[in-house]
Amino acid sequence: MQIYKYRKVTSTQDLAKKYLANKAQEIAAFIAQEQTAGYGKRGRSFYSPAKTGIYLRVVLVKSF
């Protein structure tokens, strides 16, 4: 499992999408202390300032 840690990102979801677009074959976690443009279901934005939480996206890939 790959673990990517950041202080500040636009969105952990964006990082996960880029990772998958590059045909990733390994499980990965993207962790950030702050997001400047975080969003959830249906593109709804949410407040994710520094030092108030951990923002995380996990990518699970199918391997055979």
N, C-alpha and C positions, 0 to 999 in steps of 0.2 A: 504494500500500500504506500502510495506517495502522499506526503503531507506537505502542503504549501501554506506558509504563514506570511501574512502581510500586516502592516500597520494600518494602511489606508488603501481602499480600493473603491472603484465605482460600485461594483456589485459582485458578490461571490458567485451569483448565478451566471453573470457574464463570463467569468473565468471558467466555470464548469462547461459552458457551451463551447467556448474556444477549445478547451481540452478535448471534448468529444468530437469537434469538427476535424481535429488532427488525427482521427482514427485511434484514439487511445485504447490500449488493451489492458490497463491496470486500474484497479480501484484507487481513487484519489479523494483527498479531502482538501478543501480550500477554506482557510480560516483567516478572519480579519478582525482587527480591533475596532475598525470604523468603516462604514460604507457611505459614500457620498450620493449614491443613486440606487439604494437598495430597493428591491421590489419583490412582491410575492405573487400569489395566484392572480390571474387575470391582469397582470401588470400593475397591480395596486402598490403604490410606493409606501415605504414606512421609514420612520425616523430611526437611525442607527448611529448615534454619536459615539465618539471615543470614550473609553473607560466606563461604559455602562453595560457592557455585555460582550459576548463573543458571537460573531456572525459566521455561520458555517454552512457549507454546501458539500455534500458527499456524492461522488459519482460512482455508481456501481456498473461494471461492464460485464457482459456475458462472455465467458470463455469456454471453449469446448476442446 
